[in-house]
Amino acid sequence: MTSREHVRNVPASEFVIVVAPFVLGAALVVGWPRVRRTPIWKLALYPLALTPIIAAAEWSAAASASGRLLWMEVFWAVYFVIAWRLAWAVWTRTVGRIGEKRRRWARLVRRRPETTRREQRVASLCRLIAPARVLCTLLVFVPLVAGSLIHRFKIGNAPAVERVPELPVEEVRFRTGDGLSLSGWFAAEPGSDATVVICHGLGANKSNFADFLRLFCGQGYSALIFDFRGHGDSDGHTSTFGLLESRDVTAAVTWLKRERPAQAVHVYGIGSSMGAMALVRSAADDTRIEAVVLDSLFAGVPMMADTHVGRLPVVGPLLGHLIIASMSLHAGRSLWALDARPAIAAISPRPVLLIQGDDDVLIPPESLDVLYAAAAQPKARWLAPGPHSNIMSTDFHEYQRRVLAFLDLANAHAPR
């Protein structure tokens, strides 16, 4: 990809993050003279102190995910934190100080022995200024910050020879329809004409999902696992919870059909959490995917917001929708459209297997019922032991038995 093509494929929302420190810094320098008098060494101290802290946090996350630290990601994380620190400085100097003169006047009025009734009423109303600013911060600044978290900091993959040394894994790359380059591993099964596309969850990568390759090794299926956009060794830094990632699944299937046609006469899919959302959305429009296993699939972003943020007293439901609005603004796409129910209904007559953990604290158990009701036949479901997106680690052999039984049945009925 040329530099011009790379720039063209960066979402506008990522450009906003890139220019934000310069714009906010300029606003502080122009608007507040005291900022201009801050010594340069004090300004430099902040990123210098921040870098080792963020590097340690990312190293710890990479180690726990069986990945590797990417130093460029440390740089972007520091840059990102500085952007929001500057945003907070501008916010406190503007919205944070709105009404301050009125508050001081009201305190003086309340201390005076003689005041008019009108002054007393106005002074009483001024007591609302402080809580109003807190509410404004909660309903404007907090959603803007929370929405920006769709911009990911990536964990690098461990080499295939280290992560899956016993499998014949081939490193591959392919391009999406919107021009991003994705990194994948292909594990071929001799004599098989069926391949399973493996779709990892949010914040993961192909390296820490490599056990999914072992599900199919020696079981009659080739397997392709890849890093979604904004993850691992693939392009991008923005994740949309399956909305745009469905394009990545379609690109993976296209690569298989073009580059490994003999091994991908039949293509199936297995996805976990965000990967399941991307898979079901892709399969709804792409009949080349002949059956899907959807593990820890959430029904939609609005339902997730209501389940978690919506529980907060008074402001919860409104705050949840404001965060979705902010995420949509950062993504440049409406995340209210991210609903798995129409997609899962559109897959029929291709078979669907829904799996969810009985100890899933992120997705309520009723989500499985909602999705199962939306799916048409043939369909199956399994409320399995284990937490969100980690059921396979709880009981690998039972997980493998059920997934293979489902795929074997679909493969047996596939047209030859």
PyMOL commands that set and color helices and strands:
alter all, ss='L'
color gray80, all
select helices_A, chain A and resi 3-8+12-31+33-36+40-64+71-93+95-97+100-111+117-150+160-163+211-216+245-259+261-263+274-285+301-307+309-311+316-331+335-337+340-346+366-374+391-394+396-412
alter helices_A, ss='H'
color red, helices_A
select strands_A, chain A and resi 67-68+156-157+169-175+181-187+194-199+222-226+266-272+289-295+352-357+379-384
alter strands_A, ss='S'
color yellow, strands_A
deselect
rebuild
show_as cartoon
